[in-house]
Structures are given as C-alpha cells and as structure tokens.
Amino acid sequence: MAASVMLVLVGCAATDGAGPPQPTSAAPPSATATVEPAPDLTAADIAAWAADAEWSYAPDGLGVPHTVALTGGVGTDDLGRPYSLGEAIGADLDGDGVMDAAIPITMVDGNAVHELWYIWRGLGADSEPVAEQVIYPISRTTRCGDVTRAVTPLDGALQLDVVLWMPHTDAARSCAEGGSGVLTRVISLSEIDGQFYPVQTAPVTAWGGVCPPTEWLDGSPEMGLAARVAPAPSAPAAIDPARAAAVFGLREAPLLTAGGGSFFGFIQDYGAADPVRMHCAFGV
C-alpha cells in the first residue's frame, strides 16, 4: 500500500514539473511596402510651369530668338511688347511615355499680332523642371499671313490645320479673306544627335517646324537631291534621291541655319489638287 501511494505521488510530481505543452508562436508576417506610382504629368502641369518660365521666342517663327520672362502666363520683352499664353494641348510626342504639350504664345506689336506654337517636352511630374521648351516653333498665326486654325492631339503626334498665305497666288486677296493654302500637317518629336526636333510625318516627310511658303515656285526637277528633316547632320532624309524633286530658295531663317547648312523648300510628293505642294528641309 505504501508503495502504491509513492508511485502516484511520483507520477503527479513529474506531470506538474513538465507543465502543459506551450504553443509555438508564428513570426508576425512582414509588412509589404506599398510603393506609390509616380504621378502622371499632365498638359495642365506643363502649362502651369511654362506660365512662370523663361521662353525663347523667334520672330516670325524663323528669326533670331530672344528671351521673354513670363509670370502668371504674361510678360513683356525689352521693347515693352506684351506676351500671353493660350491653352495647352497635350500628347506624348517623343514616345517616352511622358506627356508633352503644345502651347501658343502671342505677342502684340502695335496693330500686329503674332502667335507662335511651341512644344514643351515633359520631363516628369517630380522633375525640376517638369518640362523644357523645344526652341523651334511648329506653327504660327499673323495678320495678313499664315493662320493656325486648330491643333489636335493624335496618338504620339499633333495634327496642325493651317491656312498659309501663298505669296504667288494670294497677293490680290484681302486680309479678311485670308490665304488659300489649306494644309493639314502631322508632326511629332524626334531626338537626333541628343537634341529634339519637330518632324513632319504627313502629308510628306519633312521639317516639322514653321515652313514659310516660297515667293516663286521656280525650281526645276532634278535627280540625286539630298535633304534632311532637321538641321542635325544625322537627321533622316526628307527627299528620295532616286526620284526627281525640285527645290526652292526661301528667305533668311537664322533660327534654323545658325549651325550652318541651308534651309529650303522642296516638291516631290503631292496630289494634283493640293493647294500646298511645297514643304521644307535642310541641306549641307
């Protein structure tokens, strides 16, 4: 009997000493870091930046540019002429996935009004600056001259609906009538030799900036002519040298020839009923 009692006590003591098995705690799951996507740049963002930036303004879209400092979208130059901005049109023009914007800037000089459309290439909503100006204007509006009727965003491009004042046919027309050179152009931005240029992709491949109508369509078709779509030496060809083309001299354009080379008009591809057949390109 004593032995039995001792065994029971020993068994109880062993059980009390070990205690019940303890559950194993799982390590807390590591928190997954939430990465907020970078904010998308909008045309409105670019317009807000450009409204308080310094602009390069090339008179007539071709002349030697001067700087205009804007505040709140308005400003004056050294001669006291006022400038103001219009509505921005957004599109990704260089294919980098970041919004760009075309913005008109208007200068008033006495009774004359000169509007130029410039592209501001977007760099990013978190960049400083958020955009930079491409110094070559893509279209213009002047009294008794060329008129930009509409700028429309496309997929990776802009459509420019313009009416050019054709010197060889419109001399007898009144300013109220306007020009007769109805033209629809499509342009985008191309990076060439580290710099961005506007390039026309339709109706023919050509320079995408301001292209002034020639005084006289007096060129003779030739074979083997070479021309580029931009001033850069490695720019793509604008003329097929294996086919006949005619070239035409244009008035001075120091903005476009500052680095050397020539700027001229050419005719190669066109429809017989096209009111505008000449487009612009660059030579050596």
C-alpha positions as CSV (number, residue, x, y, z in Angstrom):
1,M,0.0,0.0,0.0
2,A,2.7,2.5,0.8
3,A,4.5,1.6,-2.5
4,S,1.3,2.4,-4.4
5,V,0.9,5.7,-2.8
6,M,4.5,6.6,-3.6
7,L,4.1,5.8,-7.2
8,V,1.0,8.0,-7.5
9,L,2.8,10.9,-5.9
10,V,5.9,10.5,-8.0
11,G,3.7,10.4,-11.1
12,C,1.9,13.6,-10.1
13,A,5.1,15.4,-9.3
14,A,6.6,14.6,-12.7
15,T,3.5,15.8,-14.5
16,D,3.4,19.1,-12.6
17,G,7.0,19.8,-13.3
18,A,6.8,19.5,-17.1
19,G,3.6,21.5,-17.4
20,P,1.4,21.5,-20.5
21,P,3.0,21.9,-23.9
22,Q,3.2,25.5,-24.9
23,P,2.0,26.6,-28.4
24,T,4.7,27.9,-30.7
25,S,4.1,31.5,-31.8
26,A,4.5,32.1,-35.6
27,A,6.6,35.1,-36.5
28,P,4.4,38.1,-37.5
29,P,4.2,38.5,-41.3
30,S,6.5,41.1,-42.6
31,A,4.7,44.2,-43.8
32,T,4.7,44.6,-47.6
33,A,5.9,48.1,-48.5
34,T,3.4,50.0,-50.6
35,V,5.1,51.9,-53.5
36,E,3.0,54.7,-54.7
37,P,3.2,55.1,-58.5
38,A,4.9,58.3,-59.7
39,P,2.3,60.9,-60.5
40,D,1.5,61.3,-64.2
41,L,2.5,64.6,-65.8
42,T,-0.4,66.4,-67.4
43,A,-0.7,69.2,-70.0
44,A,-2.1,71.4,-67.2
45,D,1.1,70.7,-65.2
46,I,3.3,71.7,-68.1
47,A,1.2,74.8,-68.8
48,A,1.4,75.9,-65.1
49,W,5.2,75.5,-65.2
50,A,5.6,77.4,-68.5
51,A,3.4,80.2,-67.3
52,D,6.2,81.2,-64.9
53,A,9.2,80.3,-67.1
54,E,11.5,82.0,-69.5
55,W,10.6,81.5,-73.1
56,S,12.6,81.5,-76.3
57,Y,10.6,83.5,-78.9
58,A,11.7,83.5,-82.6
59,P,10.1,86.4,-84.5
60,D,8.0,85.1,-87.4
61,G,9.0,81.6,-86.3
62,L,12.3,81.9,-88.2
63,G,14.2,84.8,-86.8
64,V,16.9,85.2,-84.1
65,P,15.2,84.2,-80.9
66,H,15.0,86.4,-77.8
67,T,14.1,85.6,-74.2
68,V,10.8,86.5,-72.6
69,A,10.2,86.0,-68.9
70,L,6.6,85.2,-68.0
71,T,4.8,85.5,-64.7
72,G,1.3,84.0,-64.5
73,G,1.3,83.5,-68.2
74,V,2.0,87.1,-69.2
75,G,5.1,89.2,-69.7
76,T,6.9,91.9,-71.8
77,D,10.1,92.0,-73.7
78,D,12.9,94.6,-73.7
79,L,10.9,96.7,-76.1
80,G,7.8,96.7,-74.0
81,R,5.8,94.4,-76.2
82,P,3.3,92.2,-74.3
83,Y,3.1,88.4,-74.5
84,S,0.4,86.0,-73.2
85,L,-0.2,82.2,-73.3
86,G,-3.1,80.3,-74.8
87,E,-4.5,76.8,-73.9
88,A,-2.1,73.9,-73.9
89,I,-2.7,70.8,-76.0
90,G,-1.2,67.6,-74.6
91,A,0.2,64.5,-76.3
92,D,3.2,62.2,-75.9
93,L,5.2,63.4,-78.9
94,D,8.5,61.7,-78.4
95,G,7.3,58.3,-77.4
96,D,8.9,58.3,-73.9
97,G,5.6,57.7,-72.0
98,V,5.6,61.2,-70.6
99,M,3.1,63.9,-71.6
100,D,4.3,66.8,-73.7
101,A,2.4,70.0,-74.5
102,A,2.0,72.4,-77.4
103,I,1.3,75.9,-76.1
104,P,0.6,79.1,-78.1
105,I,2.3,82.3,-77.1
106,T,1.0,85.6,-78.6
107,M,3.0,88.8,-79.0
108,V,1.3,92.1,-79.7
109,D,3.3,94.7,-81.6
110,G,1.2,97.8,-82.2
111,N,-1.6,96.7,-84.5
112,A,0.2,93.5,-85.4
113,V,-0.4,90.2,-83.5
114,H,2.0,87.3,-83.8
115,E,1.2,83.9,-82.4
116,L,3.7,81.0,-82.3
117,W,3.0,77.4,-81.2
118,Y,5.9,75.8,-79.2
119,I,6.3,72.3,-77.8
120,W,7.3,71.9,-74.2
121,R,8.7,68.4,-73.8
122,G,7.6,66.8,-70.5
123,L,10.4,65.5,-68.2
124,G,8.2,64.2,-65.3
125,A,5.9,65.4,-62.5
126,D,8.7,65.0,-60.0
127,S,11.4,66.6,-62.2
128,E,12.9,70.0,-61.8
129,P,12.0,71.5,-64.3
130,V,8.9,69.5,-65.2
131,A,9.3,70.3,-68.9
132,E,11.7,72.1,-71.3
133,Q,10.9,74.2,-74.4
134,V,11.8,73.0,-77.8
135,I,13.0,76.2,-79.4
136,Y,11.6,75.6,-82.9
137,P,8.0,76.8,-83.2
138,I,5.7,74.4,-85.1
139,S,3.1,76.8,-86.4
140,R,2.2,80.5,-86.5
141,T,-0.6,83.0,-86.9
142,T,-0.1,86.5,-88.2
143,R,-2.3,89.2,-89.6
144,C,-2.5,89.0,-93.4
145,G,-0.4,85.9,-93.2
146,D,-0.5,82.2,-92.1
147,V,-3.2,81.1,-89.7
148,T,-3.3,78.1,-87.4
149,R,-6.9,77.0,-87.3
150,A,-6.6,74.0,-85.0
151,V,-4.1,71.9,-83.1
152,T,-5.4,68.4,-82.4
153,P,-3.7,65.6,-80.3
154,L,-3.2,62.3,-82.0
155,D,-1.6,59.0,-80.8
156,G,2.0,60.2,-80.5
157,A,1.6,63.2,-82.7
158,L,-0.2,66.5,-83.3
159,Q,-2.4,67.4,-86.3
160,L,-2.0,71.0,-87.4
161,D,-4.7,72.5,-89.5
162,V,-3.4,75.7,-91.1
163,V,-4.1,78.1,-93.9
164,L,-0.9,79.5,-95.5
165,W,-0.7,82.9,-97.2
166,M,0.6,81.9,-100.7
167,P,2.7,84.8,-102.0
168,H,2.4,83.8,-105.6
169,T,-1.4,83.5,-105.6
170,D,-2.8,85.4,-102.7
171,A,-1.5,88.9,-103.4
172,A,-4.9,90.1,-104.6
173,R,-6.8,88.7,-101.6
174,S,-7.8,90.8,-98.6
175,C,-6.7,90.2,-95.1
176,A,-10.3,89.3,-94.2
177,E,-10.4,86.7,-96.9
178,G,-7.2,85.1,-95.7
179,G,-4.9,82.8,-97.5
180,S,-5.7,80.0,-99.9
181,G,-3.0,77.4,-98.8
182,V,-5.2,75.0,-96.8
183,L,-2.9,72.3,-95.3
184,T,-3.2,69.6,-92.7
185,R,0.2,68.6,-91.2
186,V,1.1,65.8,-88.7
187,I,4.2,66.3,-86.6
188,S,6.0,64.5,-83.7
189,L,9.3,65.0,-81.9
190,S,12.5,63.2,-82.8
191,E,15.7,63.0,-80.9
192,I,18.6,63.5,-83.2
193,D,22.2,63.9,-82.0
194,G,20.9,64.4,-78.5
195,Q,18.5,67.2,-79.4
196,F,14.8,67.2,-80.0
197,Y,13.3,68.5,-83.3
198,P,9.8,68.7,-84.6
199,V,9.5,66.4,-87.7
200,Q,6.6,66.3,-90.1
201,T,5.3,62.8,-90.9
202,A,2.3,63.7,-93.2
203,P,1.4,64.6,-95.8
204,V,5.1,64.1,-96.6
205,T,8.2,63.5,-94.5
206,A,9.7,67.0,-93.9
207,W,10.7,69.6,-91.4
208,G,8.1,69.9,-88.7
209,G,8.7,73.5,-87.7
210,V,7.5,76.6,-89.4
211,C,7.8,76.3,-93.2
212,P,7.2,79.6,-95.0
213,P,5.6,79.5,-98.5
214,T,8.1,80.4,-101.2
215,E,7.7,83.6,-103.3
216,W,8.1,81.7,-106.6
217,L,7.7,78.1,-107.5
218,D,10.5,78.3,-110.0
219,G,12.5,75.2,-109.3
220,S,13.3,72.5,-111.9
221,P,13.0,68.8,-111.1
222,E,16.4,67.1,-110.6
223,M,17.6,63.7,-109.6
224,G,20.0,62.9,-106.7
225,L,19.0,65.8,-104.5
226,A,19.8,65.3,-100.8
227,A,17.8,66.9,-97.9
228,R,17.3,66.2,-94.2
229,V,14.2,66.6,-92.0
230,A,16.2,68.6,-89.4
231,P,19.4,70.7,-89.1
232,A,21.3,67.9,-87.4
233,P,23.8,66.2,-89.7
234,S,22.5,62.7,-89.0
235,A,18.8,63.6,-89.5
236,P,16.8,61.3,-91.7
237,A,16.3,62.1,-95.4
238,A,13.4,64.2,-96.5
239,I,13.8,63.6,-100.2
240,D,14.3,60.3,-102.0
241,P,17.4,61.0,-104.1
242,A,16.4,58.2,-106.6
243,R,13.4,60.3,-107.7
244,A,13.1,63.7,-109.2
245,A,12.5,66.6,-106.9
246,A,12.6,70.4,-107.2
247,V,14.0,72.8,-104.5
248,F,13.2,76.4,-103.9
249,G,15.1,79.1,-102.1
250,L,13.4,80.7,-99.0
251,R,14.0,83.9,-97.2
252,E,16.6,84.0,-94.4
253,A,15.8,81.9,-91.4
254,P,18.6,82.5,-88.9
255,L,17.0,80.3,-86.2
256,L,17.3,77.3,-88.5
257,T,20.7,78.0,-90.1
258,A,22.6,79.1,-87.0
259,G,24.7,75.9,-87.1
260,G,25.4,76.2,-90.8
261,G,23.8,74.4,-93.7
262,S,20.9,75.6,-95.8
263,F,17.1,75.7,-95.3
264,F,14.9,75.4,-98.4
265,G,11.6,74.3,-99.8
266,F,11.1,71.2,-102.0
267,I,8.4,69.5,-104.0
268,Q,8.4,65.7,-104.6
269,D,5.2,64.0,-103.4
270,Y,1.9,65.8,-103.8
271,G,-1.6,65.5,-105.2
272,A,-2.5,67.4,-108.3
273,A,-5.3,69.2,-106.4
274,D,-3.2,70.0,-103.3
275,P,-3.2,73.8,-102.6
276,V,0.1,73.4,-100.8
277,R,2.8,71.2,-102.5
278,M,6.0,72.6,-101.1
279,H,7.5,71.5,-97.8
280,C,10.7,72.4,-96.0
281,A,14.0,70.6,-95.4
282,F,17.7,71.2,-94.8
283,G,20.9,70.7,-96.8
284,V,24.6,70.6,-96.2
